[in-house]
């Protein structure tokens, strides 16, 4: 297909977050675009947040750049730097290793949709400043901050 | 800034295309997002096409993946596979080395805006099937198809 047939790509709300951190992203629905389209140099997902849903737990990556663009609806970006309302056409870039956790919360009454792009997994940790969680770089496993398993 | 301050990034219609191939992209205005935001793993631009403008000459990359998402307005995707109207929320992926040239033409009466993401330059050629042009991988110079300079 010249245009990506989004209806042919599974929309899922799966998460590897251990309980209770999974509940916040139950209304995050995403389609992984790269495996479905043959892209291998970077990852990309089209994400739909239901009202109240979080895009993720607040996090930052040691080794991966991230970029998002809002396509439809609104969400609030939450960082140490503050809260920012994102509307269609707004773009946010998170260069790797900037130690300011981020996530989006849909505080509106309607779904929002955005594209997010990220580097290929770099084998470096992902940090979750608000909760007892770290994603181990080499294994991508979720661990307690003392690096014991859940 | 948590959100990218687009007004602080130069919007340009510069092109390295030799004449007369530059004329088709005179109404293509873009902001390069990666250098302005510190991203280094991939490139990204926010592009605005005026009515009649082309996103590029029709091309395909030997060594670079590309992905775009329409944010506002409409454009027609042109490939060997056919013509496809793109509207907000539509996504197109072009895996590297698929030898089907692509570009977008804004055939509407209003500007359109889209995000496009691409791999870091891979040092491999970019091919232009419709015209006497090739972008040399190692140098990124535009050459005649017989590889003589313009």
HADDOCK unambig.tbl for C-alpha pairs under 7 A between the chains (distance, minus, plus):
assign (segid A and resid 2 and name CA) (segid B and resid 81 and name CA) 6.91 0.50 0.50
assign (segid A and resid 2 and name CA) (segid B and resid 92 and name CA) 6.78 0.50 0.50
assign (segid A and resid 3 and name CA) (segid B and resid 91 and name CA) 6.25 0.50 0.50
assign (segid A and resid 3 and name CA) (segid B and resid 92 and name CA) 4.84 0.50 0.50
assign (segid A and resid 4 and name CA) (segid B and resid 91 and name CA) 5.65 0.50 0.50
assign (segid A and resid 4 and name CA) (segid B and resid 92 and name CA) 5.33 0.50 0.50
assign (segid A and resid 4 and name CA) (segid B and resid 93 and name CA) 6.82 0.50 0.50
assign (segid A and resid 37 and name CA) (segid B and resid 93 and name CA) 6.27 0.50 0.50
assign (segid A and resid 38 and name CA) (segid B and resid 95 and name CA) 5.60 0.50 0.50
assign (segid A and resid 39 and name CA) (segid B and resid 65 and name CA) 5.98 0.50 0.50
assign (segid A and resid 39 and name CA) (segid B and resid 95 and name CA) 5.03 0.50 0.50
assign (segid A and resid 41 and name CA) (segid B and resid 65 and name CA) 6.37 0.50 0.50
assign (segid A and resid 41 and name CA) (segid B and resid 119 and name CA) 6.08 0.50 0.50
assign (segid A and resid 65 and name CA) (segid B and resid 39 and name CA) 5.99 0.50 0.50
assign (segid A and resid 65 and name CA) (segid B and resid 41 and name CA) 6.36 0.50 0.50
assign (segid A and resid 71 and name CA) (segid B and resid 71 and name CA) 5.35 0.50 0.50
assign (segid A and resid 71 and name CA) (segid B and resid 89 and name CA) 6.27 0.50 0.50
assign (segid A and resid 81 and name CA) (segid B and resid 2 and name CA) 6.95 0.50 0.50
assign (segid A and resid 89 and name CA) (segid B and resid 71 and name CA) 6.27 0.50 0.50
assign (segid A and resid 91 and name CA) (segid B and resid 3 and name CA) 6.23 0.50 0.50
assign (segid A and resid 91 and name CA) (segid B and resid 4 and name CA) 5.65 0.50 0.50
assign (segid A and resid 92 and name CA) (segid B and resid 2 and name CA) 6.77 0.50 0.50
assign (segid A and resid 92 and name CA) (segid B and resid 3 and name CA) 4.82 0.50 0.50
assign (segid A and resid 92 and name CA) (segid B and resid 4 and name CA) 5.33 0.50 0.50
assign (segid A and resid 93 and name CA) (segid B and resid 4 and name CA) 6.82 0.50 0.50
assign (segid A and resid 93 and name CA) (segid B and resid 37 and name CA) 6.27 0.50 0.50
assign (segid A and resid 95 and name CA) (segid B and resid 38 and name CA) 5.62 0.50 0.50
assign (segid A and resid 95 and name CA) (segid B and resid 39 and name CA) 5.04 0.50 0.50
assign (segid A and resid 119 and name CA) (segid B and resid 41 and name CA) 6.06 0.50 0.50
